[in-house]
Amino acid sequence: MRLRSPVRPGPGSGVDRASSADLVMLALDRVDVPEQVGGILLLRAGPAFDTRAAEALLAERIRAVPRLRQRLVPAPPGCGRPVWIDDAGFDISRHVRQVRCPSPGGEQALLDVGARLVADPLPRSRPLWSAAFVTGLADGKVALVLVLHHVLADGIGGLAVLGALVDGPAGLPVPDFPRRRPSAAELAADAWRSRVRALSRLPSTWRRVRTSIAAAGGLHPGRAAACSLLQATGPRRRLAVVRTSLAPLRAAAHRLGGTVNDVVLAAIGGALHTVLEHRAESVESFVISVPVAIRRSATVDRLGNRISPMLVSVPGDGAPDRRVRRVAAQTRTRKAAATEVLPPALIGPVFRVAARLGLVHWYMCRQRQLHTLVTNLHGPDRTVAFAGVPVDDVIPVALGDPGNATVSFDVLSYAGTLSI
């Protein structure tokens, strides 16, 4: 069954470009390890769940998310950064599929399927997303695995897309589709206007650059202690998930003058310390990279990447309360310094050329700036539903070139539960 989104000409063209930060995500893409993010939604569905009807519902709702029907194409020479254009030949059947989970259909089997789906490279010739309904789970449930390329949205943007696809009180407005593609003259004029604006903002940009680099560890960051956490990695990924109630973590964070993220970082530092102790290694503190969201929320017509990296030194040993307080003191200072200037985006074309030549990957496989990465997102506070079926669980999955970092952590709160 082929499900096509209705196509009708739109009056406007507009110029919707990928930002420098977006292009960083695109440059980091590798064939064997794409820069893709996703979510595994566990639906409380039974044998009567109609996956075809669910596909049709998904086709209807994505019409309200412009980016899900757009392709990123290069602009002509001299006309600026690549632009998003409506894909007039959009066909949802190229994006949505059904997958059967291998027996016995337990959680680890589902996680393995989810890792494979998120790692499957999205073709650049069409909109950069996919979805799969996973059947054959042991308890009769059905999972929906959503995958977005990181150039399309950061974590906050991904949550905005999810919010548009699940059941809600009212539908979002559907923009005209397809819009006319901007002409070369329009792109050139827009590019020159952008350059003039950039020149006028140079003084303030330089201040933001300095504070952003400071939050990311400065021009000469300390070296992460050598240990077995830093070693060569390959393209294979294995997921594991742990869950805990959000309320006790929130209470502990409030008592210690920190945030839930501070408590999570302290817990991860303790866990890594325990792992290395079992390997007869001793590391007192771990350098963790934490992306800081520059916005509290996003809308489906304003996605892209607006994050800045923050490096935090997390103690691995000692009393938990003391470790949380130490982490909280650092994050308060560095979050205030973080800006939307992503350091690799500052050297734009140079960084992208270096990435294409493999130099960025070469460096990441030898870096000694950080031990691991932790991403923490605040999801819906209450249970949401899709196609009238409650979503029991949402498991975040983020892929990308890990370099020599052998483990990373994706954290999401949903309906009172924290999943890591």
N, C-alpha and C positions, 0 to 999 in steps of 0.2 A: 504494500500500500504506500503510495507516494503522497506525502502531505506537503502541498505548496502554500506558502504564505501569499495572500492576495497582493498583486502588483498593480500599482496605479501611479501615474506620473505625478511628481510633486512640483510645486512652483519654485521653491527656493533652491539655492545651491549651497551657500555658506562655505567656509573653509575650516575644517575640523582636523587639526594636525596632531600627530603624536608629539609628546613633549620630549625634552632631552632625557628625562628620567625614564620615560617609556622606552626610548631607543636603547638605553643601557640594558634593559631587560631583553630586548630583541638581540642585542649584540652578544649577550651571554649565552644565547641559545646554542645547544650542540645537538647533533643528530642523535647521539646515544643518550643524552641527558637534557631534555628540553626544559626551558624555564616555564613550567606549568603548575597551576594550583588547582585544587579541587576539594570537593566535599562529598562524603559518603552519607547519604540520608537514609536511615533505616525506617521504612514505612510499616506501620502496624496493619499490614494487608493480609488477607486470607486467600484461599484458593480462588475466590470469586473475583479477585482484583483484575480488572480489564486493562492490560498494558497498552492495547491499541487505543482505547479511549483516553488513557493517560498521555499517550503521545500526541493525540489531537489537542488535548488541553494545553500541553506544553507549546505546541505550534501556535495556538491562539495567544498565549501569554507573552511569548517572546516578541510579538509585534510591538509591545510597549517598551521594549529595551532596544533602542536604536543600534547600539554597538553589536548586538548579536546578529544583525543582518548587514554588517559592513565589513569590507576588506581594507587592509592597509596597503596602499600602493605608493611607490616612489613618485615624487614630484619631478617635473622636467628640470634639467640643469639650471641652476640659478634661481629656482623657485622655492627654495626652502626645504623644510623637513617633510617626510612622507605624510600623506593625508588619508583620512578615513573616508571611503566612498560607499554609498549604498550598492549592494550586490543585487542587481536587477534579476539575475538568474538564481537567486537564493532558493534552495530546496532543502527543507528540513530533514528529508529522508537521508541526506548525506551527513547529518549531524547526530541523529538519534538512532540507537540500536538496542537490541535485546541480547543479553548475555546470560548464560546459565552458569551458576556457581558450581564448581566441582564438588563431588561428594567428599565429606559428609555435610558440607554447607554450613559449617560453623563459623565463628567470628574470624578465626585466622584465615580460613579459606576466602571469606569475603574481603579481608584486608589485602590478601594476595591479589585478588581480582582488581580491587581498587587501585593498588600500586601499579599494576600493569596498565590499567586504563588511563591513569594520570600520566604515565610515562610514554604512552603512545603519541608520537609527534603529530601535531595538528598541521594539516597542509596549509601553506601560506597562500594558496590560490583561492581560499574561501574564508568566510568568517572563522575566527580562531577560538572555537569552543566545540564541545561535544557533550553528549549525555547518554547514559546507558541505564536501562532497567535490568537489574540483576535478579533473576529468579532462581529457584532451587535451593533456597536457604533452609536450614534444618527446621526452623520453627514455623515455616510457611510464610514468613514475611517476604517483602520485596524491598530491594535497595535501589535508590536512584543515585547514580554517581555523576556529578556535574564537574566538568573540566573546563578551565579557562586558561588561555595563554596569559602569562604575566604582563605582556605588553598591553593587554586589554584592560586589566584592573589590578589594583593591589588588594590586600585583604579586606579593607573597608569597602572598596568598590564591589568585591565579590559578595559581601553580605547584602549590598544594595540589589545586586542581580538576584540573589536568592529570595529576597523579600518581594521582588516583583513576580517571581514564579510560583510561590506558594499561595495557598488560599488566603484571600483578604476580604475586607468589607466591601471594596469597590474596585473596579478595574482602573488601571492607569490610562491616561490619554494615549492614543495611538497616533504617532506622527505620520505625515504623508510619506509615501514610499513608492518608488525610489525617487530621491531628490536628484536634480540635475548635477552632473559632475562639474566641478569648477573648471573654467578654462585656464589655459596657460597664462593668459594675461591677468586673470583674477588672482592666480596663485603667485605670480611675480609681484603684483602690487601688494598683496597681503604679506609676502615675505619681506619686502622693503619696509613696510610699516612696522613689522615685528622687529627688524634690525634697528630702526630709529628708536623704538620704545626701549629696546635693550640697552642702547647707548645712554639714554636718559636715566636709566636705572643703575648704571655702573657703580656710583658711590655706595648706594644702599646694598647692591648685590655683593660688593666686596666685603662689607661688614657681615652679611649673612654667610658668606663663604667661610670667613674666619671662625665664626661661632659654630658652624656646621662641622668644620674640620676638628675643632676642639672637642665637640661631642663624640666624634668618631675616634678620638684618641690622640689628636694632634698630629703635627708633621712628623714627629719622632715618637710613635707609641712604644710602650714597653713591649718586650717580647713575651709571648706565651711560653710557659715552661714546657720543655720537651717531655713528651710522654707517648704512650701507645695510642692515645686518642688521635694523634696526628700521624697519619700514614697514608700511603697510596690507596685510592678508592677506585672502584669500577662502576659500570652503569647499573648494576643490579641494586634493587632497593628492597628492604624488608621492613614492614610496618608492625608495630605493636602499640596497643592502646591501654592506658590506665585511666580510671575515672575516680572522682571524689566529689563529695558534696561541696558546693560553693560557699554555703553559709558559714561553716567554721573557718574557712580560709579568710573570708571577708572580715569576720570578727577578730581573728588574730592580726590581720593587717591593720585594722583600725586601732587595736590595742597597742601595736608597736610603732604607730606613726608612719605606716607605709601603705602600699597598695597590694592587691591580690597578685599582681605581677612580681612585686618584690618577694612575696612569700614563695611563689613558684620558682623564681631564680635561686633563692636560697636552698630550696628543696632539691633542685637539679644539681647545684654545687655539691650538696651532701651526697647525692646519689653517685655522681662521678667520682667523688673522693672514695666512696666505698668500693666501686668497681676497680679503681686503680690499686687500692689496698689489697684486694684479692689477687691482683697481678704483681704484688710485691713492689709497687711503685708508690712514691710519695710526692704528691703535689698539694701545696697548701691552699692555693687559690686558682680559679679558672677565669680566663678572659672569655666573656660571652658577648656576642653581637646581638643586639636587640633593635629591630626596626621600630622607629617612632613614627606614629601616624601624625601628619600635620593637620589633619581635620578630624572632627569627632564623628562625622557621618558623610555619606556620599549619596548621590541620586543617580538614577539610571542614565540620565543624560549628561552626567559629569563623572566619568569613571577615571581611567588612567592611574598613574602612580604618583602619590604624594607622601613619600616616606623619607626618612633620614636615618642613617645608621647611628647607633649609640653603643659604645663599648663599655662594659661593666666588669669590674674585677670582683668575682664572687668567691667568698671563702668556702672551703669545702669541709672544714673541721671546726669544732667548737659548739657552744650552745646554740640551738636554733634561733632563739630570740636575739642573741647578739649578732648572728649572721644576717638576719632580716634587717636589723637596724643599720648595719654597715651597708647593705645593698641599697636600702631606702635613702640613705644620705647621698649616695652617688647618683642615683637615678633622679632625685629632685634637682640636683645641680645640672646634670647633663641634659635632661629633658628640656629645661628652660633654654639651653643653648642650641638645641636641635632646630634646624630650619628645614624648609622644603628643598634646599639645595643638596642634591645627591652628589657626593664628591666625584664619582666617575663622570657625571654629566658635565662637570666643569671643563673637561678637555674633550668633550663631545666627539668630533671626527677622529681625533688621535686615538681615543679609547676604542672606538669601533673598529678602526683599522688594526689595532693591536689584538683585539678579540678575534678578528677574522684570521689573523696570522697565527693564532694559537698562543700568543704571548701572555694573555690574561690567564688562560688555563694553566700555562707553565708556571706562572707566579703563584696561582692559587694552590697548586699541588706542592708548593715549597714554602708557603707562607708560615709565619710564626707570630701573627697578630692576634689570633683567637683560637679557642679550643672548640667552640660549638656555636650554634645559632639557635635563638629561641624567639618564636613569633607567638604573640598572645592577642586574641581577638575576643571582643565582647559580643556574643551572639544574642539572639532573642531571649528575653527573660521568661517568656511563656511558651508552652508547646504550640508549634504551628502545625498545619496540615497541608497535604497536597492531594488533590482529587477527592477531598472529603475524608482522607485517611490520616490519622495523627502521625507525625514524625517523632519516633521515639528517641532517636539519637542522631547527632550530626558529628561526624569525625572529620577533622581538617587534614588535608594532605597537601604538602608543598614540595615540589621537586625543583632541582636546579643543580648546577655544577657545584659539588661540595668541596672540590679541591682535595685537600688532605684531611678535612674534618669528617671523621667516620660516623658521627652521630649528630642529629639535630632534633629539635623539639617544636612541634606545632600544637598550640594550646587554644582551646575554644570553650567559652562558657555557653551553655544552652539549657534553658529551663531548669536552673538551679543545680546543674551538674557541670563540673569542669572535666573536659576530656583532654588528655595529653598523649 
